[in-house]
């Protein structure tokens, strides 16, 4: 990549992925292929061309390539020296011109003072102060210019000494500026979303309280009227379902369970089923949990782990519903270190293995790329890690959530 060329965050990730794929291609394909070709050429030439002749031809080719490189670099060096001499000449010329103009201006002020003070001796003190101020202003202006030029020359000299060019410095500034612009845009969207969620949650809670109150008033009627009792039960079930959503949203406001508690896979499974029961049914997706998952326990603030599970399951439902063919299954399991969440939907490319946890990174149409990023940061603060443990376009994706003190090598 050319020096000084700075890419956007997304292009930087694509470039890094391209370089990784290129290294693998060279190491695993082109390198062995070249070795094989060299061996076949050597076998074909065996007995026809002596080793001394082959060595002489190889040496001749290398010398030719060396001479071409030296010739090109000599021309570039000559141009660089010429540019350096030109810059030095321009700097000296500017300094000389500025100093000459400074002396001429000062002489002019002194001459004006001499003339006017002779014509108006009663204003001597005022004229002296004005002249001194004008000369001081000239001095400050020129001193600022000379100091700035000196600083630039010193910085250029130091940068050249460590082989750093202005392109590198400007590129770093441009990269930093792009990063800050992306962060400002993201945090503005994030703040707007947070305010919107807060308003919705407040209104949602108010409506839920009203519904609960109305349901309590309806209960005596339902107890005495069997047909109405069936309707009442359905309404109550739906209200409890909505109440489950409210408890899930609670970390965004009051932060559910501020204290650290022990939570098991069975408890997580209950929350997931309460939240996604309708979605799973309508999309014909099976949610399976192994005995290992149900019995595995961790100590944490439940909002952190449950929030991560909800995000992963929600993403899995989307991709299974939009891309998967045949049976659709989400499996929750556990190993000796932590929880495992997998599905038999489309795979996630290896180049995206780490990128999917970065802010703004999403493959979902209309997505904001915040869910997994927020989950990772929240889990990190609670001493947990989340990773995509199985990646590949043709592999079933698997996520792993586990305590940092259980981190594997």
C-alpha positions as CSV (number, residue, x, y, z in Angstrom):
1,X,0.0,0.0,0.0
2,X,1.4,3.5,-0.9
3,X,2.9,5.5,2.0
4,X,0.6,8.1,3.3
5,X,-2.5,6.4,1.9
6,X,-5.1,6.0,4.7
7,X,-8.1,3.8,4.4
8,X,-11.4,4.0,6.2
9,X,-12.0,1.6,9.1
10,X,-13.9,-0.8,6.9
11,X,-11.4,-0.7,4.1
12,X,-8.6,-1.3,6.7
13,X,-10.3,-4.4,7.8
14,X,-10.8,-5.6,4.2
15,X,-7.1,-4.8,3.5
16,X,-6.0,-6.8,6.5
17,X,-8.2,-9.7,5.5
18,X,-6.8,-9.5,1.9
19,X,-3.2,-9.6,3.2
20,X,-4.0,-12.6,5.4
21,X,-5.6,-14.5,2.5
22,X,-2.6,-13.5,0.2
23,X,-0.1,-14.9,2.7
24,X,-2.1,-18.1,2.9
25,X,-2.2,-18.3,-0.9
26,X,1.5,-17.7,-1.2
27,X,2.4,-20.2,1.6
28,X,-0.1,-22.9,0.8
29,X,-0.5,-22.7,-3.0
30,X,2.0,-20.5,-4.9
31,X,5.0,-21.5,-2.8
32,X,4.6,-25.2,-3.2
33,X,3.6,-24.8,-6.9
34,X,6.8,-22.8,-7.6
35,X,9.0,-25.4,-5.8
36,X,7.4,-28.1,-7.8
37,X,7.9,-26.2,-11.1
38,X,11.6,-25.5,-10.2
39,X,12.1,-29.2,-9.5
40,X,10.5,-30.2,-12.8
41,X,12.6,-27.7,-14.7
42,X,15.8,-28.9,-12.9
43,X,14.9,-32.5,-13.8
44,X,14.3,-31.6,-17.4
45,X,17.6,-29.7,-17.7
46,X,19.5,-32.4,-15.9
47,X,22.3,-33.6,-18.1
48,X,21.6,-31.0,-20.8
49,X,23.0,-27.9,-19.0
50,X,25.8,-28.1,-16.5
51,X,25.5,-26.7,-13.0
52,X,28.2,-24.1,-13.7
53,X,26.2,-22.8,-16.7
54,X,23.0,-22.7,-14.7
55,X,24.8,-20.8,-12.0
56,X,26.2,-18.3,-14.5
57,X,22.8,-17.7,-16.0
58,X,21.2,-17.2,-12.6
59,X,24.1,-14.8,-11.6
60,X,23.7,-12.9,-14.8
61,X,19.9,-12.4,-14.2
62,X,20.5,-11.3,-10.6
63,X,23.2,-8.8,-11.7
64,X,20.9,-7.4,-14.4
65,X,18.0,-7.0,-11.9
66,X,20.4,-5.3,-9.5
67,X,21.7,-2.8,-12.1
68,X,18.1,-1.9,-13.1
69,X,17.1,-1.3,-9.4
70,X,20.3,0.8,-8.8
71,X,19.6,2.8,-11.9
72,X,16.1,3.6,-10.9
73,X,17.0,4.5,-7.3
74,X,19.9,6.6,-8.4
75,X,17.5,8.7,-10.4
76,X,15.1,9.0,-7.5
77,X,18.0,9.9,-5.2
78,X,19.2,12.6,-7.6
79,X,15.7,14.1,-7.7
80,X,15.4,14.0,-3.9
81,X,18.7,15.8,-3.5
82,X,17.6,18.4,-6.1
83,X,14.3,18.9,-4.2
84,X,16.2,19.3,-1.0
85,X,18.6,21.9,-2.4
86,X,15.7,23.8,-3.9
87,X,13.9,23.8,-0.6
88,X,17.0,25.0,1.2
89,X,17.4,27.8,-1.4
90,X,13.8,28.9,-1.0
91,X,14.0,29.0,2.8
92,X,17.2,31.1,2.7
93,X,15.6,33.4,0.1
94,X,12.4,33.8,2.2
95,X,14.5,34.5,5.4
96,X,16.6,37.1,3.6
97,X,13.6,38.8,2.1
98,X,11.8,38.9,5.4
99,X,14.8,40.2,7.2
100,X,15.3,42.9,4.6
101,X,11.7,44.0,4.8
102,X,11.9,44.0,8.6
103,X,14.9,46.4,8.5
104,X,13.3,48.6,5.9
105,X,10.1,48.8,8.0
106,X,12.0,49.6,11.2
107,X,14.0,52.3,9.4
108,X,10.8,53.8,8.1
109,X,9.3,53.9,11.6
110,X,12.4,55.5,13.0
111,X,12.5,58.1,10.1
112,X,8.8,58.9,10.7
113,X,9.5,59.4,14.4
114,X,12.5,61.7,13.7
115,X,10.4,63.8,11.3
116,X,7.2,64.1,13.3
117,X,8.9,64.6,16.7
118,X,10.9,67.5,15.2
119,X,7.6,69.1,13.9
120,X,5.6,68.4,17.1
121,X,8.1,68.2,20.1
122,X,5.2,68.5,22.6
123,X,4.1,64.9,21.5
124,X,7.5,63.4,22.0
125,X,6.5,60.8,24.6
126,X,3.4,59.8,22.7
127,X,5.3,59.4,19.4
128,X,8.0,57.4,21.2
129,X,5.5,55.0,22.7
130,X,3.8,54.5,19.3
131,X,7.0,54.0,17.5
132,X,8.3,51.5,20.1
133,X,4.9,49.6,19.8
134,X,5.1,49.4,16.0
135,X,8.7,48.1,16.2
136,X,7.7,45.6,18.8
137,X,4.8,44.4,16.7
138,X,7.2,43.9,13.7
139,X,9.6,42.0,16.0
140,X,6.8,39.7,17.3
141,X,5.5,39.0,13.7
142,X,8.9,38.2,12.3
143,X,10.0,36.2,15.4
144,X,6.8,34.1,15.1
145,X,7.5,33.4,11.4
146,X,11.2,32.6,12.0
147,X,10.4,30.3,14.9
148,X,7.8,28.5,12.9
149,X,10.1,28.0,10.0
150,X,12.9,26.8,12.3
151,X,10.5,24.3,14.0
152,X,9.4,22.9,10.6
153,X,13.0,22.5,9.5
154,X,13.9,20.7,12.8
155,X,10.8,18.4,12.5
156,X,11.6,17.6,8.9
157,X,15.2,16.9,9.8
158,X,14.3,14.6,12.7
159,X,11.6,12.8,10.6
160,X,14.1,12.2,7.7
161,X,16.6,10.9,10.2
162,X,14.2,8.2,11.3
163,X,12.9,7.6,7.8
164,X,9.5,9.1,8.4
165,X,8.0,11.2,5.6
166,X,5.4,13.9,5.6
167,X,3.1,11.4,3.9
168,X,3.3,9.2,6.9
169,X,2.5,12.0,9.3
170,X,-0.4,13.3,7.2
171,X,-1.6,9.8,6.7
172,X,-1.6,9.2,10.5
173,X,-3.6,12.5,11.0
174,X,-6.1,11.5,8.3
175,X,-6.5,8.1,9.8
176,X,-7.1,9.6,13.2
177,X,-9.6,12.1,11.8
178,X,-11.5,9.3,10.0
179,X,-11.7,7.3,13.2
180,X,-13.0,10.2,15.2
181,X,-15.6,11.0,12.5
182,X,-16.8,7.4,12.6
183,X,-16.9,7.4,16.4
184,X,-18.9,10.7,16.5
185,X,-21.4,9.4,14.0
186,X,-21.8,6.1,15.9
187,X,-22.2,7.7,19.3
188,X,-24.7,10.2,18.0
189,X,-26.8,7.3,16.7
190,X,-26.3,5.3,19.9
191,X,-27.3,8.3,22.1
192,X,-30.4,8.8,19.9
193,X,-31.3,5.1,20.3
194,X,-30.7,5.2,24.0
195,X,-33.1,8.2,24.4
196,X,-35.7,6.5,22.3
197,X,-35.5,3.2,24.2
198,X,-35.8,5.1,27.5
199,X,-38.9,6.9,26.3
200,X,-40.4,3.7,25.0
201,X,-39.6,1.8,28.1
202,X,-41.2,4.5,30.3
203,X,-44.4,4.4,28.2
204,X,-44.4,0.6,28.0
205,X,-44.2,0.4,31.8
206,X,-47.0,2.8,32.2
207,X,-49.2,0.9,29.8
208,X,-48.3,-2.4,31.5
209,X,-49.4,-1.0,34.9
210,X,-52.7,0.1,33.5
211,X,-53.3,-3.3,31.9
212,X,-52.4,-5.1,35.2
213,X,-54.9,-2.9,37.1
214,X,-57.6,-3.6,34.6
215,X,-56.8,-7.4,34.7
216,X,-57.2,-7.4,38.5
217,X,-60.6,-5.8,38.2
218,X,-61.6,-8.3,35.5
219,X,-60.6,-11.4,37.6
220,X,-63.7,-11.5,39.8
221,X,-65.9,-11.6,36.7
222,X,-63.7,-14.3,35.1
223,X,-63.9,-16.5,38.2
224,X,-67.7,-16.6,37.9
225,X,-67.9,-16.9,34.1
226,X,-66.1,-19.9,32.6
227,X,-66.1,-18.6,29.0
228,X,-64.7,-15.4,30.2
229,X,-62.1,-17.3,32.3
230,X,-60.6,-18.7,29.2
231,X,-60.2,-15.3,27.6
232,X,-58.8,-13.9,30.9
233,X,-56.2,-16.7,31.0
234,X,-55.0,-15.9,27.5
235,X,-54.8,-12.2,28.3
236,X,-52.8,-13.0,31.5
237,X,-50.4,-15.2,29.6
238,X,-49.7,-12.4,27.1
239,X,-49.3,-9.8,29.9
240,X,-46.7,-12.1,31.6
241,X,-44.9,-12.4,28.3
242,X,-44.8,-8.6,27.9
243,X,-43.6,-8.4,31.5
244,X,-40.7,-10.7,30.6
245,X,-39.7,-8.2,27.8
246,X,-39.8,-5.4,30.4
247,X,-37.4,-7.3,32.6
248,X,-35.1,-7.9,29.7
249,X,-35.1,-4.2,28.8
250,X,-34.4,-3.2,32.4
251,X,-30.6,-3.2,32.2
252,X,-30.9,-0.3,29.7
253,X,-32.4,1.8,32.5
254,X,-32.2,0.6,36.1
255,X,-29.7,-2.2,35.4
256,X,-31.2,-5.5,36.4
257,X,-29.5,-7.3,39.3
258,X,-26.8,-4.9,40.3
259,X,-25.2,-7.5,42.6
260,X,-23.4,-10.5,41.4
261,X,-25.4,-13.7,41.5
262,X,-25.0,-17.3,40.4
263,X,-27.0,-18.1,37.3
264,X,-27.4,-21.5,35.6
265,X,-28.0,-22.6,32.1
266,X,-31.6,-23.6,33.0
267,X,-32.4,-20.1,34.2
268,X,-31.0,-18.6,31.0
269,X,-33.0,-21.1,29.0
270,X,-36.2,-20.0,30.7
271,X,-35.6,-16.4,29.8
272,X,-34.7,-17.2,26.2
273,X,-37.9,-19.2,25.8
274,X,-40.1,-16.5,27.4
275,X,-38.6,-13.9,25.1
276,X,-38.4,-15.8,21.8
277,X,-41.2,-18.4,22.1
278,X,-43.4,-16.7,19.4
279,X,-40.5,-16.0,17.0
280,X,-39.2,-19.6,17.3
281,X,-42.6,-21.0,16.7
282,X,-43.5,-18.8,13.7
283,X,-40.1,-19.5,12.1
284,X,-40.3,-23.2,12.8
285,X,-36.9,-23.2,14.7
286,X,-36.0,-25.7,17.3
287,X,-34.3,-24.5,20.5
288,X,-32.3,-27.3,22.1
289,X,-30.4,-27.2,25.3
290,X,-28.1,-30.1,26.5
291,X,-27.8,-31.3,30.1
292,X,-24.4,-29.8,30.2
293,X,-25.8,-26.4,29.4
294,X,-28.6,-26.7,31.9
295,X,-26.3,-27.6,34.7
296,X,-23.5,-25.2,33.9
297,X,-23.3,-22.2,36.3
298,X,-21.5,-18.9,36.4
299,X,-21.3,-16.0,38.9
300,X,-22.1,-12.7,37.3
301,X,-24.6,-9.9,36.9
302,X,-27.3,-11.8,35.0
303,X,-28.1,-8.8,32.8
304,X,-24.6,-9.1,31.1
305,X,-24.8,-12.8,30.2
306,X,-28.6,-12.8,29.4
307,X,-28.2,-9.7,27.2
308,X,-25.4,-11.5,25.2
309,X,-27.6,-14.6,24.9
310,X,-30.6,-12.6,23.7
311,X,-28.5,-10.9,21.1
312,X,-26.9,-14.1,19.8
313,X,-30.2,-16.0,19.7
314,X,-31.9,-13.0,17.9
315,X,-29.2,-13.0,15.2
316,X,-29.5,-16.7,14.8
317,X,-33.2,-16.6,14.4
318,X,-32.8,-13.9,11.7
319,X,-30.2,-15.8,9.7
320,X,-32.0,-19.2,10.0
321,X,-35.3,-17.6,9.0
322,X,-33.8,-15.8,6.0
323,X,-31.2,-18.3,4.7
324,X,-31.4,-21.7,6.2
325,X,-33.0,-24.6,4.3
326,X,-34.6,-27.8,5.9
327,X,-34.5,-28.3,9.7
328,X,-33.6,-25.2,11.7
329,X,-32.0,-25.7,15.0
330,X,-30.3,-23.5,17.7
331,X,-28.3,-25.5,20.2
332,X,-27.2,-24.4,23.6
333,X,-24.4,-26.4,25.1
334,X,-21.4,-26.1,27.5
335,X,-17.9,-27.4,27.9
336,X,-15.5,-27.2,30.8
337,X,-14.9,-23.5,30.3
338,X,-18.3,-21.9,29.4
339,X,-21.5,-21.7,27.4
340,X,-21.7,-22.7,23.7
341,X,-24.4,-21.4,21.3
342,X,-24.6,-22.7,17.8
343,X,-27.0,-23.0,14.9
344,X,-27.2,-24.8,11.6
345,X,-27.7,-21.7,9.6
346,X,-25.2,-20.0,7.1
347,X,-21.6,-19.9,8.2
348,X,-19.6,-16.8,9.1
349,X,-16.5,-16.2,7.0
350,X,-13.1,-16.5,8.8
351,X,-12.2,-12.9,7.9
352,X,-15.2,-11.8,10.0
353,X,-14.3,-13.9,13.0
354,X,-13.2,-10.8,15.1
355,X,-14.8,-8.1,13.1
356,X,-18.4,-9.0,14.0
357,X,-17.6,-7.8,17.5
358,X,-16.6,-4.3,16.4
359,X,-18.9,-1.3,16.6
360,X,-20.7,-0.7,13.3
361,X,-19.9,-4.0,11.8
362,X,-22.9,-5.9,10.5
363,X,-24.0,-8.1,7.6
364,X,-27.7,-7.7,8.4
365,X,-29.6,-5.4,6.0
366,X,-30.5,-2.3,8.0
367,X,-28.5,-3.4,11.0
368,X,-26.4,-1.0,13.1
369,X,-23.7,-3.4,14.1
370,X,-24.0,-2.6,17.8
371,X,-25.5,-5.7,19.4
372,X,-22.4,-8.0,19.6
373,X,-20.1,-5.0,20.2
374,X,-22.2,-3.9,23.3
375,X,-22.4,-7.5,24.5
376,X,-18.7,-8.0,24.2
377,X,-17.9,-4.7,26.2
378,X,-20.6,-5.5,28.8
379,X,-19.2,-9.1,29.3
380,X,-15.7,-7.8,29.4
381,X,-16.5,-5.5,32.3
382,X,-18.0,-8.4,34.1
383,X,-14.9,-10.6,33.6
384,X,-16.2,-12.6,30.7
385,X,-15.2,-13.2,27.1
386,X,-17.3,-13.8,24.0
387,X,-15.8,-15.2,20.8
388,X,-16.8,-16.9,17.6
389,X,-15.3,-20.3,18.2
390,X,-16.4,-21.9,14.9
391,X,-16.1,-19.9,11.8
392,X,-16.0,-20.6,8.1
393,X,-18.4,-20.1,5.2
394,X,-19.4,-23.8,5.3
395,X,-19.3,-24.4,9.0
396,X,-22.2,-24.0,11.5
397,X,-21.4,-20.9,13.5
398,X,-20.7,-21.4,17.2
399,X,-20.3,-18.7,19.9
400,X,-18.7,-19.2,23.2
401,X,-19.2,-17.2,26.4
402,X,-16.8,-18.0,29.3
403,X,-15.1,-16.3,32.3
404,X,-11.7,-14.8,31.5
405,X,-10.0,-16.9,34.2
406,X,-11.0,-20.0,32.2
407,X,-9.5,-18.5,29.0
408,X,-7.9,-21.3,26.9
409,X,-4.6,-21.0,25.1
